[in-house]
Amino acid sequence: MATLARADTVTELLDLAHLLWCGPDCAGDQHCTFLHYSRSSPAPAMPRAVRSRYNKDTADLFLLMGGDGYTPQTSQAHEIEFWSLLRSAVNLLDRDTPARLHYTDWSKKSAHTASELVVHSCRDTIQWMANWCGACFADQPTALHYVAFSVVCDDLCIPPLDLVHGHFRMYDRSVAALATALDTEGWGHDGVHVLLSLVRQYILQYVEKLTSEVHDQLNLGRNIWDALVYRTHTANTFGAVIAVARLSKTGPATQTWLMDSSICDAISMDLCKSALDVYQHDHHRPTAHRTSERHRRTAYHSIYLDLIDDLVSSGAPEPLVHFGRAGFLYVQLQERYQERRTGRRMALRQSILSRLHHLFGDANPTTSHTEDAFRAAQDTPLPAHTEFSSG
C-alpha cells in the first residue's frame, strides 16, 4: 500500500496499480487482465454443486430481462480496448475535477451525514456476507472490513487518492491498516489482489460518477461483454469472491472460476433487480442502448446462463457457484434494495446495531475530514450526465 500511496494523481495511481497487477511487460491492450477478461471455457470436471433450476432450458419461462430466454453462443469477447477510454477520462479528471463534487451523496436516499452512509454500507456488508457465506460470515472480521470499503464507494464519491493516502477511513480504519491486517492474517497473494481490485474499483467508480465518457462508449454496440466486465470491476465482486472463498475454505480456485463467479454475482443481482422493478431505477444499466436494448438484455442473461453452467460443469467449489447466483437471494432479502425502490432509509434494527458494534467497533464511522467534505457538498448538484449504481 505504501507504493500506491506515493501517487499524486489518479493517473499515477492507475499506473501503479496496473504495474503491481501485471508487471512491467504488460502491453496494456485487450489481453491486459487488470481491465479485461479474455475468457476461455473451463474443462469439464466432476461437479461439486447442483445445476441451477433457472438455466438455459428454463430461462424462457421467466420474465427476466424481457423474457426472451437463452441465446446460445453469445459473444464473450471484447470489442473495445478499455485502456485508451479510461486514460482519457482519468487525465481529464486530473486536470479539471471540481473539489465540490468530492463526497457527494449518490445513494438517492437523502443521507444527512457521511456517517449515515458509512453505517448503512456496513449494514449492507454484514447482510451480503451472511447471504454469501452463511454462519461463517463473521469468522474473519478483516474480510468484512474489506467488503465494507468496497460497498461504500457506490454511495459516496470518494476520491481514490483519499483512499490510498489514508484521508478516508471507516471506523478509524484506513486502507493501509486493512492491508496490514490482511498481511498479518496470511492472505498473501490474495491480499495483494483484493487490495488492487479495490483500488481499481475506486478509480472506476470515481470516473463513472464524474464523467459519462467511458460508459457512453461501452453502450454503443450490440456486444454486451465489454459493459458487463467493466460493470463487474465497478462492483468489485472479484475482491468479494476471494474473501468468500477464503472464509468458506474452498481451497485453490482458478482465475476463471473467480472471474466467472464474480460476473455471475453482478448479473444475478441485476436479473433479480429487474424482476422487482429495481433495475429500472439504475440510471446506468449495462444493457442500455437506444435501439438494441432488448438484444443486449437477452445477451446479458444468456452470458449468465453460460457462465453459471460452466461453473457447475467444471467442478467449481459450491461456495463459488452459490456466490454467482446469490443475487437472486440477497436482492429479495436486504433492506438496501427495498430502500432503493422507495428512496428512503429503513430504521436500523437492534440486532444490526449490535452486530455493527461487535464487528466494526466503537470509533466514529467517519472522520471530521469526510464529514466536512460531505457537508460542503450537500448543496452541490450532481453532474448532469447519467448517475450510476453498481449494487
C-alpha positions in Angstrom: 0.0 0.0 0.0 3.0 2.3 0.6 3.8 2.1 -3.1 0.2 3.2 -4.1 0.3 6.0 -1.5 3.1 7.6 -3.5 0.7 8.6 -6.2 -0.1 12.3 -6.5 -2.7 12.0 -9.3 -5.3 9.4 -10.2 -3.4 8.7 -13.4 -0.3 7.8 -11.3 -2.4 5.6 -9.0 -3.9 3.8 -12.0 -0.5 3.2 -13.5 1.0 2.0 -10.2 -1.9 -0.4 -9.5 -1.6 -1.7 -13.1 2.1 -2.2 -12.7 1.6 -4.2 -9.4 -1.1 -6.3 -11.0 0.5 -7.1 -14.4 4.2 -6.3 -14.1 6.3 -4.1 -16.3 5.8 -6.1 -19.6 2.1 -5.7 -20.0 1.1 -4.2 -23.3 -1.9 -2.5 -21.9 -4.2 -3.9 -24.6 -7.2 -6.3 -24.6 -5.1 -9.0 -23.1 -4.3 -7.0 -20.0 -6.1 -8.8 -17.1 -6.2 -5.7 -14.9 -9.0 -4.3 -17.0 -10.1 -7.0 -19.4 -11.1 -10.7 -19.2 -10.2 -12.8 -22.2 -12.2 -15.8 -21.3 -11.8 -19.5 -22.3 -14.4 -22.1 -21.3 -13.1 -24.3 -18.5 -12.6 -28.0 -19.0 -15.4 -30.3 -17.7 -14.8 -32.0 -14.3 -16.8 -33.7 -11.5 -19.4 -31.2 -10.4 -19.4 -30.1 -6.8 -22.6 -28.2 -6.9 -26.1 -28.8 -8.3 -27.1 -27.1 -11.5 -29.3 -24.1 -11.1 -33.0 -24.6 -11.7 -33.0 -21.3 -13.6 -30.9 -22.4 -16.5 -30.7 -22.4 -20.3 -33.5 -24.9 -20.5 -35.9 -23.0 -18.3 -35.0 -19.3 -18.9 -37.8 -18.7 -21.4 -40.4 -19.4 -18.8 -39.5 -16.3 -16.8 -39.9 -12.6 -17.4 -36.3 -11.6 -16.7 -34.6 -9.0 -18.9 -37.5 -9.1 -21.3 -38.3 -12.8 -21.1 -36.6 -13.7 -24.4 -34.9 -16.8 -23.0 -31.5 -18.0 -23.8 -29.4 -17.3 -26.9 -26.6 -19.7 -27.5 -23.1 -18.6 -28.5 -23.5 -15.1 -27.2 -20.2 -13.4 -27.6 -17.7 -13.5 -24.6 -15.0 -11.4 -26.3 -14.0 -7.8 -26.0 -14.6 -5.4 -28.9 -13.4 -2.3 -27.0 -9.9 -1.7 -25.5 -10.5 -0.1 -22.1 -7.2 1.5 -21.6 -7.5 4.4 -24.0 -11.0 5.2 -22.8 -10.0 5.1 -19.1 -6.8 7.0 -19.6 -8.6 9.8 -21.4 -11.3 10.1 -18.7 -8.7 9.9 -15.8 -6.5 12.5 -17.4 -9.5 14.8 -17.9 -10.4 14.4 -14.2 -6.9 15.0 -13.0 -6.9 18.3 -14.9 -10.3 19.5 -14.0 -12.3 17.9 -11.2 -14.2 20.4 -9.0 -13.4 19.5 -5.4 -17.1 20.3 -4.6 -18.1 17.0 -6.2 -16.0 15.0 -3.7 -18.0 13.2 -1.1 -21.3 13.9 -2.9 -24.1 11.6 -1.9 -25.1 9.1 -4.7 -27.3 6.8 -2.6 -30.5 8.5 -3.7 -31.7 8.1 -0.1 -31.2 11.7 1.2 -28.5 11.0 3.7 -27.9 13.7 6.3 -24.3 12.8 7.2 -21.5 10.8 5.7 -21.6 8.7 8.9 -25.1 7.6 8.0 -23.9 6.4 4.6 -21.0 4.5 6.2 -23.1 2.8 8.8 -25.7 1.7 6.2 -22.9 0.4 4.0 -21.6 -1.7 6.9 -25.1 -3.0 7.5 -25.3 -3.9 3.8 -21.9 -5.6 4.1 -23.0 -7.8 7.0 -26.1 -8.9 5.1 -24.2 -9.6 1.9 -21.6 -11.6 3.7 -24.3 -13.6 5.5 -26.0 -14.3 2.2 -22.8 -15.4 0.6 -21.2 -17.3 3.5 -23.9 -18.3 5.9 -23.0 -18.9 9.5 -19.3 -18.3 9.0 -19.8 -14.7 7.6 -18.1 -13.0 10.6 -15.3 -15.5 11.2 -12.8 -13.1 9.8 -13.8 -9.5 10.6 -11.0 -8.3 8.3 -12.9 -9.7 5.3 -16.0 -7.8 6.5 -13.9 -4.6 6.8 -12.6 -5.1 3.2 -16.0 -5.6 1.7 -17.3 -2.5 3.6 -14.6 -0.4 1.9 -15.8 -1.8 -1.4 -19.5 -1.1 -0.7 -19.3 2.5 0.5 -17.8 3.9 -2.7 -21.0 3.1 -4.6 -22.9 5.6 -2.4 -20.3 8.2 -1.8 -18.0 9.9 -4.3 -14.7 9.2 -2.6 -11.5 10.4 -4.4 -9.2 7.4 -4.9 -6.3 9.4 -3.6 -8.1 9.9 -0.3 -8.4 6.2 0.0 -4.7 5.4 -0.5 -3.4 8.5 1.4 -5.5 7.5 4.4 -7.8 10.5 4.5 -10.8 8.3 4.1 -11.4 5.9 7.0 -14.2 3.7 8.2 -14.5 3.3 12.0 -11.0 4.8 12.2 -9.6 2.1 9.8 -7.5 3.2 6.8 -7.0 1.0 3.8 -3.3 0.9 4.9 -4.4 -0.6 8.2 -6.6 -3.0 6.3 -3.6 -4.1 4.2 -1.6 -4.7 7.4 -4.4 -6.8 8.8 -4.6 -8.9 5.6 -0.8 -9.5 5.7 -0.9 -10.4 9.4 -3.7 -12.9 8.7 -1.7 -14.6 5.9 -3.7 -13.5 2.8 -0.5 -13.4 0.8 -1.2 -13.0 -3.0 -4.9 -13.0 -2.3 -4.4 -9.9 -0.2 -2.5 -8.2 -3.0 -5.2 -9.0 -5.5 -8.1 -7.8 -3.3 -6.4 -4.5 -2.5 -5.5 -3.8 -6.1 -9.1 -4.8 -7.1 -10.3 -2.3 -4.5 -8.2 0.5 -5.9 -9.4 -0.4 -9.4 -13.0 -0.1 -8.2 -12.4 3.3 -6.5 -10.9 4.6 -9.7 -13.7 3.3 -11.9 -16.4 4.5 -9.5 -14.8 7.9 -9.4 -14.7 8.1 -13.2 -18.3 6.9 -13.7 -19.6 9.4 -11.2 -17.9 12.4 -12.7 -18.0 11.7 -16.5 -20.1 9.6 -18.8 -17.3 9.3 -21.3 -16.4 5.6 -20.7 -20.0 4.3 -20.4 -21.1 6.2 -23.5 -18.6 4.1 -25.5 -19.3 0.8 -23.7 -23.0 1.1 -24.5 -22.7 1.9 -28.2 -22.7 -1.5 -29.8 -24.8 -4.7 -29.5 -21.9 -6.6 -27.8 -22.6 -6.8 -24.0 -19.3 -8.3 -22.9 -17.4 -5.0 -22.6 -20.0 -3.4 -20.5 -20.5 -6.4 -18.2 -16.8 -6.9 -17.5 -16.4 -3.2 -16.7 -19.6 -3.3 -14.6 -18.1 -6.3 -12.6 -15.0 -4.2 -11.9 -17.0 -1.2 -10.7 -18.9 -3.6 -8.3 -15.6 -5.3 -7.2 -17.3 -8.7 -6.9 -13.9 -10.1 -7.8 -12.5 -8.9 -4.5 -15.6 -10.1 -2.6 -15.5 -13.6 -4.1 -11.8 -14.0 -3.0 -12.9 -13.1 0.6 -15.8 -15.6 0.3 -13.5 -18.3 -1.0 -11.2 -17.8 2.0 -14.0 -17.7 4.5 -15.6 -20.8 3.0 -12.2 -22.7 2.8 -12.7 -23.7 -0.8 -9.1 -24.4 -1.4 -7.3 -23.2 -4.6 -9.6 -21.6 -7.1 -8.8 -20.9 -10.8 -8.9 -17.4 -12.2 -11.7 -18.5 -14.5 -13.8 -19.7 -11.5 -13.2 -16.4 -9.6 -14.0 -14.2 -12.6 -17.0 -16.2 -13.8 -18.4 -16.3 -10.3 -17.9 -12.5 -9.8 -19.5 -11.8 -13.2 -22.4 -14.0 -12.4 -23.0 -12.4 -9.0 -23.2 -9.0 -10.6 -25.6 -10.3 -13.3 -27.8 -12.3 -11.0 -28.2 -9.2 -8.9 -29.4 -7.2 -11.9 -31.7 -10.1 -13.1 -33.4 -10.1 -9.7 -33.5 -6.3 -9.6 -35.2 -6.4 -13.0 -37.9 -8.7 -11.7 -38.5 -6.4 -8.7 -38.5 -3.2 -10.7 -35.3 -2.0 -9.0 -33.0 -2.4 -12.0 -35.1 0.2 -13.9 -34.1 2.8 -11.2 -30.4 2.4 -12.0 -29.6 5.2 -14.4 -26.7 3.3 -15.8 -27.5 -0.2 -16.9 -25.1 -2.4 -18.8 -27.9 -3.3 -21.1 -28.8 0.3 -22.1 -28.9 1.1 -25.8 -31.0 3.4 -27.9 -32.2 0.8 -30.4 -30.8 -2.6 -29.2 -31.6 -2.8 -25.5 -33.7 -5.9 -26.0 -30.9 -7.7 -27.7 -28.4 -6.6 -25.0 -30.7 -7.7 -22.2 -31.0 -11.2 -23.8 -27.3 -11.3 -24.2 -26.7 -10.2 -20.6 -28.7 -13.0 -19.1 -27.5 -15.5 -21.7 -23.9 -15.0 -20.6 -25.0 -15.5 -17.0 -26.6 -18.8 -18.0 -23.5 -19.9 -19.9 -21.1 -19.0 -17.1 -23.1 -20.4 -14.2 -23.5 -23.7 -16.0 -19.7 -23.7 -16.7 -19.0 -23.2 -13.0 -21.0 -26.3 -12.2 -19.8 -28.5 -15.0 -16.1 -27.6 -14.4 -16.2 -28.6 -10.8 -16.0 -25.2 -9.1 -16.5 -25.3 -5.3 -20.1 -24.9 -4.2 -19.4 -21.6 -2.4 -18.2 -20.1 -5.7 -21.3 -21.3 -7.5 -23.5 -20.0 -4.8 -21.8 -16.6 -4.9 -22.5 -16.4 -8.6 -26.2 -16.9 -8.2 -26.6 -15.2 -4.8 -28.1 -12.1 -6.4 -31.4 -14.0 -6.6 -31.3 -14.2 -2.8 -29.9 -11.0 -1.4 -31.8 -8.6 -3.6 -35.0 -10.0 -2.1 -33.7 -10.1 1.5 -31.6 -7.0 2.0 -33.0 -3.6 3.1 -30.7 -2.0 0.6 -32.9 -2.9 -2.3 -36.2 -2.0 -0.6 -34.6 1.4 0.2 -33.6 1.7 -3.5 -37.2 1.3 -4.5 -38.7 3.8 -2.0 -35.8 6.3 -2.0 -35.6 6.4 1.8 -33.8 4.6 4.6 -35.3 2.0 6.9 -34.5 2.2 10.6 -31.6 0.1 11.8 -32.8 -2.8 13.9 -31.2 -3.5 17.3 -29.8 -6.8 16.0 -28.0 -5.0 13.3 -26.7 -2.3 15.6 -25.3 -4.9 17.9 -23.5 -6.6 15.1 -22.1 -3.3 13.8 -20.8 -2.6 17.3 -19.3 -6.0 17.6 -17.7 -6.2 14.2 -16.7 -2.6 13.4 -16.1 -1.2 16.9 -16.8 2.0 18.8 -14.9 4.6 16.8 -16.8 7.2 14.7 -17.9 5.8 11.4 -16.1 8.6 9.5 -13.6 11.3 10.2 -14.1 15.0 10.5 -12.4 15.4 7.1 -15.1 13.3 5.5 -18.0 14.9 7.3 -16.7 18.4 6.5 -16.4 17.5 2.8 -19.8 15.8 2.8 -21.5 18.9 4.4 -19.7 21.2 1.9 -21.0 19.0 -1.0 -24.6 18.7 0.2 -25.9 21.6 -1.9 -23.9 20.6 -4.9 -26.0 19.3 -7.8 -24.7 16.0 -9.2 -23.3 16.1 -12.7 -25.9 16.4 -15.4 -24.9 13.1 -17.1 -26.3 9.8 -16.0 -26.0 8.7 -12.4 -24.6 5.2 -11.9 -25.2 2.4 -9.4 -23.3 -0.8 -9.1 -25.3 -2.6 -6.4 
